[in-house]
């Protein structure tokens, strides 16, 4: 029985190792810390796999474990105490057809976009990472972060707006 | 922002509208430059984020440690331990038996064979030289804390040569020296320690050794004569001490 469970866990979890590590790196900003976080998350997930309900979203479940592991880590606690969440509502990204901004985004240097992600607050960064990099559905993001789906949508809109603004400002164009 | 559909752009780009709404929005895009521009920009942004965001891969050592975590070194299950324990005991026993075939079950037998060999090499193997059982038996009076009967040998192939006091395992005993043709026979008599009455015969270093217990005494017969010959003297002793 334990063997079966392990093989099932392996099938579900191993393909997520790289995405989980990527997420941990973006959250912590440190290679060693990311490695430790993922390891710890795997230990917890393996231990708790018996209580994992079949049919529920495994990816959301294990990302949630990783994210909670990060929040209780030293770096995570620092983020939580220093960052004030900006909970303004679902705001729109102003845009006009064939705008110079569109070209700018198309030509944006990959390092510039990375800096734009890195400068986001934790609350915005994690939503953006799960929705736009891991391509999770809003519901999945909500499960992984244990927040309402409306909050996912508003934070995602804010995160994208800030990324866009960062790119434009850095490139010398006002949005 | 004038278009009422404008606030659906993000959901459309993220494919979060239901199928009907998704279709309606697609149709709307054909007529609305504002929404089309917004969709294009958001899609470009998502693409740029996806490319930039996939920045880190788990290092090989993390892959290895996670794999080890899921596949820990196999420990022997308790079920196998229980099965293997008696198997190991039997194996050790068999190996022990094969490796030490000459290790004697009764260390007394080995000692008395040594004593018999020593006598064979001795010029004076006995302390009382006599063929007469009525001389030999009384000779032990006061020397041993027990007594025994010696068999009458008239009509047999055996001849009594004499006797002496023997010591083994810190206890005194009688040692009787017999002849059967050219063969020498030692019969040792001690007070019995065990309770086993079974007669045990052994063939140690070509010597026939027979051990039996009778009347609280322990008898050992050691000889290079045949087992049959030895058996006859054993029977004579057994008959004499009934």
Interface residues (C-beta under 8 A of the other chain):
Chain A: X6 X9 X10 X13 X14 X17 X18 X20 X21 X22 X25 X26 X31 X34 X35 X38 X39 X42 X43 X46 X90 X92 X93 X94 X95 X96 X97 X98 X99 X101 X102 X105 X106 X108 X110 X111 X113 X114 X116 X117 X128 X129 X131 X132 X133 X135 X137 X138 X153 X156 X157 X160 X163 X164
Chain B: X1 X6 X7 X9 X10 X11 X14 X16 X33 X34 X36 X37 X38 X40 X41 X42 X44 X45 X46 X48 X49 X50 X51 X52 X53 X54 X55 X56 X57 X58 X59 X61 X62 X63 X65 X66 X67 X69 X70 X71
